[in-house]
Amino acid sequence: MTTFKNIVLYTDVDGYAKFREADIALPGGSPKAMLSELIPSGGFQVRHSPPGVSSDFHCTTTAQWLVVLSGEMEIGLRDGSKRVFKAGDHFFSNDLVPEGKEFDSTVHGHSSRVLGDTPLTTLFVRTA
């Protein structure tokens, strides 16, 4: 069986946002077009951000897929690591504030910024 490599931004048990990879099985379709099971969604949004836009550390409010349609973005983590996503790249954004906690600006979340001179267009697909 073939799998789809998914990048996941999540909140670890220590409260810090981290990246990990997770495989999504592709059991359906045919050898020419393998398909995952249908994943329910709760709607989608498209976002346009001009060059130079950045955000301070924040958490995702709703678990959602983020797909970069055009431009480049950088996601920064509290440990100083950064990851760049370009057109065609994706990740599953699920770094929520831990249940029962309030956002701690010294621990939780990730930062983001638009890289280069091209506006960033992203597609957000919320989970159901």
N, C-alpha and C positions, 0 to 999 in steps of 0.2 A: 504494500500500500504506500502511496506517495503522501507526503505531508507538506503543509504550508508553514514556513518559518514565520512566526509572529513575534514581534517585539512588544513587550509589555512594560509600561511604566506603572509601578505599584508602590504602595506604602508597606514597608516591611514591619515586622513586629517591634522594631526599635523606634518606629515613627518616621523614619527617613524614607524619602522617595528613592527608588532604585530601578534599574532596568534588568530584565531577564528575558530569555527567549523561551518560547513555548510552541510546540508543534500543534497544528490543527490537522486532524486526519482528513484525507480526501478519499472517502470510500465509494463515492458515487460517480456517475458520468461514464466516460469511456477512456481508453488510454490516450486519446487525442485531447480530451477535455475533462480532467478529473475535477470532481466537485466535493465540497464539504457538505455536511448536513446543513439545512437551512437554519440560520442564526436569527432569532427574532430581533427586531429593532424597534426603537421608540421614536423614529423620525430622524431627520437630518437637517443640518444647517451648512451654509457656505459662508466662509469668512474671507474678507479681503483686507490686508494690512499693507500700508505703504512701507517703502524702505525706511530703515532706521527705527522702527517701532520695537519696543522691548517691554517686558513686564517683570516686576519684582517677583519674589517667591510667592507662589500661590498653589492651592490644591485644585484638582479637578472637582467640579461640583457634582457631576454625573459621569459614571463610567461610559466611555465612548471611544469609538475608533476615530483616529485622525489620519487623513490621507492628504499628502501635499500634492496639490494639483499644479501649481507653478511657484517658482521662487525657491528659496532655501530658508530653513529655520534652524536655530540652535536651541537645544534644551539643556539647561544646566542643573546639576544636582548639588546638594549641600556639601558633598565631599570634594567639590571642585571639578569633578568630571563633567564633560560636555559631549553631546552627541548631535551631529548635524543630519538633518533630513532634507532631501531634495525632491523635486518633482518625481512622482511615482513611488516614493517611500511612504511608509505608514508606521503607526504604532497604536497599541491599545492603551489609552490613557485611563488609569484607574488608581491614581494616587490620591485617594480620598482622605479627609481628616479622619483619623481613627474614631470608631464609634465610642461615644461617651467623652470625647476630648474636644477642646476648643483649639482653633488654629493657633499654633505657636510659631511665631515668625522666625525663631532661631532653629527650628527642627523640621517642620513640615514643608512639603511642597517642592516645586521646581520653578526655575525661571525660564523665560523664553525670549528670543529676539530674532528679528528678521535680518538675514545676512545679505550683503550685496546690494545692487542697485535695482533689482527686479522686485516688484510687489509680491507679496506672499498670498496665495489663494489656497485655502484649505477646505476640506470637506469633513464635517463632524457627523458621525452616525452614532446616535445614542443607543444604548442597550435598552431592551424592553423593560 
